[in-house]
Amino acid sequence: MAIDTIWSYPPQAAHVHGLDLTGFTVVATDGTIGHVDREADHFGMRHLIVDTGVWVFGKSVLVPAGVVTGIDPEGRRVTVACSRGEVKAAPRFRIDSETMDPDYLTSVGDYYHRLPPREATTA
């Protein structure tokens, strides 16, 4: 995945313009990671803030749109091309203002860009 596409939904994700993903379940390659709390697009860096519930001690994680491999509107499910451990190891999301910090977003994008490529899946 090219670094410049980490912030854009890939074609296979079939993201419908205007579709609100809030509340959708987010599923990694090895299980559920949480639910979409909200979407954001700051500085052209589209991403999801995912509420992990108790899985990561009640924390949220930031997932770039380019990691999404599928969106199932009827099943209210988003699949991502990484494992739960890879999501958990991403740069820690602490406060909402970090989504407005281009340096933080760049570090997250760099992290996900360096992950091994995975086959696209359907939701």
N, C-alpha and C positions, 0 to 999 in steps of 0.2 A: 504494500500500500504506500503510495507516495505521500510525503509529509504534507503536501498541499491539499490532499483529499481527506485527511484525517478529520476535518471539520465539516464535511459534507456527507449527506446520506448517500450511500452507494445505490446504483440503479436497482439492484436486486432487493433493496429494502422496501421499494415501492411506497415510499412516504407520500401520502396524499397531502397536497398543499392544504393547509388549514386544519388538518387532523390534530386534535388535542390528545397528546399521549399521556396526560396526567392520569395517574391511577393504573396505567398498564403494568402488568407484571414483567419484570426484566429477567431473562433467562440466559445464563452463561452456558458454555459448552458442557459443563458438569453440574448444572443445577441452578436454581433460582437465586438471584442476588437481592431482589427487593422489588419496589414499585417506583415508577416515575413520579417524583414530587413535582417537577416542572421541567420545561424546556427553556433554553436560553440561546441567544445568538448575539454575543457581544464581540465586536471587532471582527465580524465575519467568522467567528469560531462557534459553530452550532454544537450544542451539547445537551445532555440530559443530566439532571441532578436526580440521583436515585437514592431513596430512603431505604437503607438496608435493614431497618428494624433491629432485632437483637443479634443478627448475624455478625455485624461489625460493631458491637457494643452501642447500638442505637445511633450510629453515625450515618452520614450521607456520603456518597461517592460521586465524582464527576466523570461522565463517560462521553467522549467525543462522538458526534454523529457518525463518523466514518467507521466506527467499530460495530455499528448496527448491521446485522446481516439479514434481518427480516422483521416485518411488522404485520401482525395479524389483527386487523381492526375488529373482527367478529369475536375472536378469542381474547381480545384486549391484552396482547402479548407482544413483547419486543425481544428478539434474540440478538445476542452479541457474540462476536468472534473471539472471545477470550474465556479463560477459566475463572472460576471464583477466586482462586489464589492470585491470579494476575490482576484482577480488579482490586483485591484487597491490598496488593503491593504497590498500587499506583500512588503518585504523590497525594498525601493526605489532604482531604478537603475539610477545612475547619469552620470557616464562616462564609456566609452568603456573599460578602463583598469580594471574595476571591474570584468569583465569576466575572468581576469587573477588572481584575488584575491581569494585564496581558502577559506579564512574566510568569505568573502561576499557570495560566492557560497554555503558554508555550511549553512549560515543563511537563504538563500533562500530555500534550500532543506528542512531544518527543518520546515520552515513556511508551505510549501506545503504539507509536510508529515503529519502535524497536522490537515489539513483540513478534514472534514467528508468525508468518502468514498462515491462515486457516482457510479451509474450503468454505465457500458460501453455503448457507443452509436456508431452508425455508421455514417460516414460522408455523 
